[in-house]
Amino acid sequence: MYDEADVDFTLSMCSVQPYVLFYTKLNGLDLCVDSRDYGNEARFVRRSCTPNAEVCFLSFFDHLHICCFLLLFARTALLMSQNNY
């Protein structure tokens, strides 16, 4: 698990471990998703200087629950055999 010192250091160095996502686009909230041990197929998305996908945050509230999701969207149409290195 990451503690606050790890997060601060990692964000300042802009380097993270594989399968760890730092989402910092929320106002006043830094979110760390650590899928090194468990997760779905989205954990295998690679980082790139020219990404063809982006992560978006979605939340909704009702009188009993707060639901938060990180969604992965393609920026362009992707072919099944496409690899961008």
Sequence and secondary structure as in RCSB ss.txt:
>XXXX:A:sequence
MYDEADVDFTLSMCSVQPYVLFYTKLNGLDLCVDSRDYGNEARFVRRSCTPNAEVCFLSFFDHLHICCFLLLFAR
TALLMSQNNY
>XXXX:A:secstr
   HHHHHHHHHHT   TTEEEEEEETTEEEEEE SSS  GGGG    SS SEEEEEEEEE SS EEEEEEEEES
S   TT    
